[in-house]
Amino acid sequence: MGLTFVTEPVSVSTPATSANLGPGFDALGLALTMYDDLTARVTGDGFVVTVRGEGAGDLPTGADHLVVRAMLATFDEAGERPPGLAVECVNRIPQARGMGSSSAAIVGGVQLARGLIKDGLELIDDAAALRIAARLEGHPDNVAPCLLGGFTIAWTGPDGARAVRLAPADGVRPTVFIPAELGYTASARAALPSEVPHRDAAFNAGRAALFTHALTSDPSLLFPATEDRLHQDYRAPGMPGTASLVAALRSVGVAAVVSGAGPTVLALTEVPADFTPGAHWHSEVLGVDDAGALVKGGMVEHAERGPVAAGRTS
Protein backbone atom coordinates (compact mmCIF):
# COMPACT_ATOMS: atom_id res chain seq x y z
CA MET A 1 0.00 0.00 0.00
CA GLY A 2 1.47 3.38 -1.02
CA LEU A 3 1.92 6.53 0.97
CA THR A 4 -0.78 9.16 1.39
CA PHE A 5 0.42 12.70 0.71
CA VAL A 6 -1.41 15.60 2.30
CA THR A 7 -2.93 18.19 -0.02
CA GLU A 8 -2.38 21.32 2.04
CA PRO A 9 1.04 23.02 2.34
CA VAL A 10 3.36 22.45 5.29
CA SER A 11 5.99 24.79 6.63
CA VAL A 12 9.01 24.70 8.92
CA SER A 13 11.32 27.26 10.49
CA THR A 14 14.87 25.96 10.63
CA PRO A 15 17.25 27.57 13.13
CA ALA A 16 20.79 28.66 12.44
CA THR A 17 23.39 26.61 14.26
CA SER A 18 26.96 26.90 15.45
CA ALA A 19 29.07 23.75 15.54
CA ASN A 20 32.34 22.75 17.20
CA LEU A 21 31.94 25.47 19.91
CA GLY A 22 35.67 25.48 20.47
CA PRO A 23 36.86 22.06 21.64
CA GLY A 24 33.93 19.92 20.42
CA PHE A 25 35.11 19.41 16.85
CA ASP A 26 32.47 17.59 14.74
CA ALA A 27 30.48 16.77 17.89
CA LEU A 28 29.01 19.79 19.68
CA GLY A 29 26.35 22.12 18.29
CA LEU A 30 24.02 24.88 19.40
CA ALA A 31 20.74 26.06 17.84
CA LEU A 32 20.37 29.84 17.51
CA THR A 33 17.34 32.13 17.15
CA MET A 34 17.83 33.04 13.50
CA TYR A 35 15.62 31.20 11.01
CA ASP A 36 14.97 30.22 7.44
CA ASP A 37 11.24 29.77 6.74
CA LEU A 38 10.36 27.02 4.26
CA THR A 39 7.00 25.98 2.82
CA ALA A 40 6.19 23.08 0.50
CA ARG A 41 3.20 21.46 -1.14
CA VAL A 42 2.69 18.48 -3.39
CA THR A 43 1.95 19.30 -7.04
CA GLY A 44 1.07 17.31 -10.11
CA ASP A 45 4.45 17.42 -11.79
CA GLY A 46 7.99 18.82 -11.53
CA PHE A 47 10.00 20.56 -8.84
CA VAL A 48 9.92 24.34 -8.50
CA VAL A 49 11.73 26.36 -5.82
CA THR A 50 11.30 30.06 -5.07
CA VAL A 51 14.05 31.70 -3.00
CA ARG A 52 13.86 35.06 -1.24
CA GLY A 53 16.52 36.59 0.97
CA GLU A 54 19.93 34.98 1.37
CA GLY A 55 20.99 33.14 -1.76
CA ALA A 56 18.25 34.54 -3.99
CA GLY A 57 19.50 34.56 -7.57
CA ASP A 58 22.38 32.22 -6.76
CA LEU A 59 20.77 29.05 -5.42
CA PRO A 60 19.18 26.44 -7.75
CA THR A 61 15.43 26.66 -8.33
CA GLY A 62 14.70 23.06 -9.31
CA ALA A 63 15.35 19.49 -8.27
CA ASP A 64 19.01 20.21 -7.51
CA HIS A 65 18.13 22.69 -4.72
CA LEU A 66 19.36 21.27 -1.41
CA VAL A 67 15.91 21.44 0.21
CA VAL A 68 14.39 19.39 -2.62
CA ARG A 69 17.28 16.92 -2.57
CA ALA A 70 16.70 16.37 1.15
CA MET A 71 12.96 15.99 0.59
CA LEU A 72 13.49 13.39 -2.12
CA ALA A 73 15.95 11.46 0.05
CA THR A 74 13.35 11.39 2.82
CA PHE A 75 10.56 10.30 0.47
CA ASP A 76 12.85 7.54 -0.82
CA GLU A 77 13.41 6.41 2.77
CA ALA A 78 9.63 6.22 3.19
CA GLY A 79 9.28 4.31 -0.07
CA GLU A 80 7.55 6.68 -2.51
CA ARG A 81 7.98 10.11 -4.10
CA PRO A 82 5.15 12.54 -4.86
CA PRO A 83 4.69 13.55 -8.51
CA GLY A 84 5.89 17.12 -7.96
CA LEU A 85 6.74 19.74 -5.36
CA ALA A 86 6.51 23.50 -5.03
CA VAL A 87 8.88 24.91 -2.40
CA GLU A 88 9.22 28.46 -1.11
CA CYS A 89 12.30 29.51 0.88
CA VAL A 90 12.66 32.73 2.85
CA ASN A 91 16.32 32.62 3.86
CA ARG A 92 17.79 34.69 6.68
CA ILE A 93 20.72 32.51 7.72
CA PRO A 94 23.86 33.84 5.99
CA GLN A 95 25.20 31.48 3.35
CA ALA A 96 28.71 30.03 3.70
CA ARG A 97 29.45 31.81 6.98
CA GLY A 98 29.67 28.92 9.47
CA MET A 99 26.10 29.28 10.76
CA GLY A 100 24.64 26.06 9.39
CA SER A 101 22.85 27.30 6.28
CA SER A 102 23.29 23.98 4.48
CA SER A 103 22.15 22.04 7.53
CA ALA A 104 19.09 24.28 7.78
CA ALA A 105 18.23 23.48 4.17
CA ILE A 106 18.77 19.75 4.65
CA VAL A 107 16.86 19.50 7.93
CA GLY A 108 14.13 21.71 6.49
CA GLY A 109 13.77 19.38 3.52
CA VAL A 110 13.63 16.30 5.75
CA GLN A 111 10.99 17.89 7.96
CA LEU A 112 8.90 19.14 5.04
CA ALA A 113 8.86 15.66 3.55
CA ARG A 114 7.82 14.13 6.87
CA GLY A 115 5.03 16.70 7.13
CA LEU A 116 3.74 16.01 3.64
CA ILE A 117 3.30 12.30 4.36
CA LYS A 118 0.28 11.27 6.37
CA ASP A 119 1.66 9.97 9.71
CA GLY A 120 5.12 10.91 8.42
CA LEU A 121 6.48 11.82 11.85
CA GLU A 122 5.72 8.30 13.04
CA LEU A 123 6.85 6.58 9.85
CA ILE A 124 10.17 8.46 9.99
CA ASP A 125 10.92 9.33 13.61
CA ASP A 126 13.45 11.90 14.85
CA ALA A 127 16.20 9.30 15.01
CA ALA A 128 15.67 8.34 11.38
CA ALA A 129 15.37 12.01 10.37
CA LEU A 130 18.73 12.72 11.99
CA ARG A 131 20.36 9.82 10.16
CA ILE A 132 19.03 11.02 6.80
CA ALA A 133 20.12 14.61 7.42
CA ALA A 134 23.59 13.64 8.64
CA ARG A 135 24.10 11.34 5.67
CA LEU A 136 23.36 14.23 3.32
CA GLU A 137 25.46 16.76 5.25
CA GLY A 138 28.37 14.39 5.85
CA HIS A 139 28.56 14.90 9.62
CA PRO A 140 25.94 15.42 12.35
CA ASP A 141 27.25 18.37 14.39
CA ASN A 142 25.07 21.03 12.69
CA VAL A 143 22.05 18.99 11.66
CA ALA A 144 21.51 17.69 15.22
CA PRO A 145 20.86 21.07 16.88
CA CYS A 146 18.92 22.26 13.83
CA LEU A 147 16.57 19.30 14.10
CA LEU A 148 16.34 19.01 17.88
CA GLY A 149 17.06 22.51 19.18
CA GLY A 150 19.13 23.41 22.22
CA PHE A 151 22.65 22.13 22.79
CA THR A 152 23.46 18.79 21.21
CA ILE A 153 26.22 16.23 21.39
CA ALA A 154 26.31 14.15 18.21
CA TRP A 155 28.26 11.13 17.10
CA THR A 156 28.19 8.50 14.37
CA GLY A 157 27.82 4.82 15.20
CA PRO A 158 27.40 1.64 13.16
CA ASP A 159 23.78 2.58 12.39
CA GLY A 160 24.48 6.21 11.49
CA ALA A 161 24.22 9.51 13.32
CA ARG A 162 22.99 9.77 16.90
CA ALA A 163 22.58 12.77 19.20
CA VAL A 164 21.54 13.79 22.67
CA ARG A 165 19.90 17.12 23.36
CA LEU A 166 20.63 19.13 26.50
CA ALA A 167 19.26 22.46 27.74
CA PRO A 168 21.75 25.33 28.08
CA ALA A 169 21.84 27.15 31.40
CA ASP A 170 19.95 30.39 31.83
CA GLY A 171 22.08 33.36 30.99
CA VAL A 172 23.78 31.92 27.90
CA ARG A 173 23.30 34.72 25.36
CA PRO A 174 25.17 34.05 22.12
CA THR A 175 26.46 36.94 20.03
CA VAL A 176 27.51 36.30 16.45
CA PHE A 177 29.94 38.47 14.49
CA ILE A 178 29.29 37.95 10.79
CA PRO A 179 31.72 39.20 8.12
CA ALA A 180 30.90 40.03 4.53
CA GLU A 181 33.41 37.48 3.27
CA LEU A 182 32.38 33.90 2.55
CA GLY A 183 33.93 30.76 3.96
CA TYR A 184 33.67 27.18 2.77
CA THR A 185 33.75 24.04 4.89
CA ALA A 186 35.69 22.03 2.31
CA SER A 187 38.60 24.46 2.22
CA ALA A 188 38.56 24.82 6.01
CA ARG A 189 38.74 21.04 6.41
CA ALA A 190 41.59 20.88 3.91
CA ALA A 191 43.68 23.01 6.31
CA LEU A 192 43.50 20.38 9.05
CA PRO A 193 46.39 17.93 9.53
CA SER A 194 45.80 14.19 9.25
CA GLU A 195 47.36 13.68 12.69
CA VAL A 196 47.59 15.76 15.86
CA PRO A 197 49.79 15.39 18.96
CA HIS A 198 48.37 13.15 21.66
CA ARG A 199 48.67 15.97 24.21
CA ASP A 200 46.43 18.17 22.06
CA ALA A 201 43.82 15.43 21.71
CA ALA A 202 43.87 14.93 25.48
CA PHE A 203 43.59 18.68 26.03
CA ASN A 204 40.49 18.91 23.83
CA ALA A 205 38.87 15.87 25.40
CA GLY A 206 39.06 17.57 28.78
CA ARG A 207 37.86 20.91 27.47
CA ALA A 208 34.92 19.33 25.60
CA ALA A 209 33.81 17.57 28.78
CA LEU A 210 34.16 20.82 30.71
CA PHE A 211 32.21 22.68 28.02
CA THR A 212 29.21 20.41 28.47
CA HIS A 213 29.15 21.21 32.19
CA ALA A 214 29.80 24.91 31.65
CA LEU A 215 27.08 25.44 29.04
CA THR A 216 24.42 23.47 30.90
CA SER A 217 25.27 24.24 34.53
CA ASP A 218 27.97 26.86 35.11
CA PRO A 219 28.51 29.47 32.37
CA SER A 220 31.24 31.09 34.49
CA LEU A 221 33.50 28.28 33.23
CA LEU A 222 32.86 28.92 29.54
CA PHE A 223 36.09 30.84 29.01
CA PRO A 224 38.44 27.95 29.82
CA ALA A 225 35.92 25.47 28.40
CA THR A 226 36.13 27.04 24.93
CA GLU A 227 39.90 26.56 24.52
CA ASP A 228 40.81 24.45 21.50
CA ARG A 229 43.92 22.88 19.97
CA LEU A 230 42.43 20.71 17.21
CA HIS A 231 41.15 23.00 14.48
CA GLN A 232 41.06 26.76 15.05
CA ASP A 233 44.81 27.45 14.96
CA TYR A 234 45.26 25.31 11.84
CA ARG A 235 42.52 27.24 10.06
CA ALA A 236 43.68 30.68 11.21
CA PRO A 237 46.01 31.42 8.25
CA GLY A 238 43.07 30.99 5.86
CA MET A 239 40.86 33.47 7.75
CA PRO A 240 43.14 35.89 9.60
CA GLY A 241 40.34 38.38 10.31
CA THR A 242 38.36 35.70 12.12
CA ALA A 243 41.38 34.57 14.13
CA SER A 244 42.15 38.18 15.09
CA LEU A 245 38.61 38.83 16.27
CA VAL A 246 38.52 35.64 18.36
CA ALA A 247 41.82 36.69 19.96
CA ALA A 248 40.58 40.23 20.58
CA LEU A 249 37.40 39.02 22.26
CA ARG A 250 39.26 36.50 24.38
CA SER A 251 41.76 39.19 25.43
CA VAL A 252 38.89 40.98 27.20
CA GLY A 253 37.59 37.81 28.83
CA VAL A 254 34.88 36.82 26.33
CA ALA A 255 34.42 33.09 25.62
CA ALA A 256 34.72 33.44 21.84
CA VAL A 257 35.21 30.72 19.22
CA VAL A 258 35.06 30.24 15.48
CA SER A 259 31.50 29.34 14.54
CA GLY A 260 31.63 26.06 12.66
CA ALA A 261 34.21 26.30 9.89
CA GLY A 262 34.01 30.11 10.01
CA PRO A 263 34.35 32.87 9.17
CA THR A 264 31.63 33.92 11.67
CA VAL A 265 32.76 34.32 15.28
CA LEU A 266 30.54 33.21 18.18
CA ALA A 267 30.71 34.71 21.66
CA LEU A 268 29.00 32.77 24.43
CA THR A 269 29.50 35.22 27.29
CA GLU A 270 28.68 38.91 27.53
CA VAL A 271 30.59 41.19 25.20
CA PRO A 272 31.65 44.51 26.76
CA ALA A 273 29.51 47.39 25.57
CA ASP A 274 32.55 49.34 24.39
CA PHE A 275 34.01 46.47 22.33
CA THR A 276 34.17 47.32 18.64
CA PRO A 277 34.82 44.47 16.18
CA GLY A 278 35.53 46.77 13.24
CA ALA A 279 33.64 47.98 10.21
CA HIS A 280 33.80 44.66 8.37
CA TRP A 281 31.74 42.83 11.01
CA HIS A 282 28.00 42.77 11.64
CA SER A 283 27.03 41.60 15.13
CA GLU A 284 23.75 40.21 16.41
CA VAL A 285 22.77 39.13 19.91
CA LEU A 286 20.75 35.92 19.62
CA GLY A 287 19.06 33.48 21.93
CA VAL A 288 19.29 29.71 22.05
CA ASP A 289 16.50 28.05 20.08
CA ASP A 290 15.06 25.27 22.20
CA ALA A 291 12.51 23.79 19.78
CA GLY A 292 14.45 22.90 16.65
CA ALA A 293 12.85 22.55 13.23
CA LEU A 294 9.22 21.72 13.94
CA VAL A 295 6.73 21.18 11.14
CA LYS A 296 3.59 23.32 10.99
CA GLY A 297 0.47 22.59 8.97
CA GLY A 298 -0.46 19.43 7.16
CA MET A 299 -1.66 16.62 9.39
CA VAL A 300 1.01 16.74 12.09
CA GLU A 301 1.01 17.16 15.82
CA HIS A 302 4.06 17.47 18.06
CA ALA A 303 4.79 16.14 21.50
CA GLU A 304 7.23 18.12 23.62
CA ARG A 305 10.74 16.76 23.21
CA GLY A 306 12.53 15.44 26.26
CA PRO A 307 16.18 16.06 27.12
CA VAL A 308 17.28 13.05 25.06
CA ALA A 309 16.10 12.73 21.47
CA ALA A 310 17.35 10.86 18.44
CA GLY A 311 19.85 9.14 20.67
CA ARG A 312 17.60 6.93 22.74
CA THR A 313 18.73 3.34 23.07
CA SER A 314 16.33 0.57 22.18
Secondary structure, 3 states (H helix, E strand, C coil): CCCCECCCCEEEEEEEEEECCCCCCCCEEEEEEEEEEEEEEEECCEEEEEEEECCCCCCCCCCCCHHHHHHHHHHHHHCCCCCEEEEEEEECCCCCCCCCHHHHHHHHHHHHHHHHECCHHHHCCHHHHHHHHHHHHCCCCCHHHHHHCCEEEEEEECCEEEEEEECCCCCCCCEEEEECCCCCHHHHHHCCCCCCCHHHHHHHHHHHHHHHHHHHCCHHHHHHHCCCCCCHHHHHHHCHHHHHHHHHHHHCCCCEEECCCCCCEEECCCCCCCCCCCCCEEEEECCECCCCCCEEECCCCCCCCCCCCCCCCC
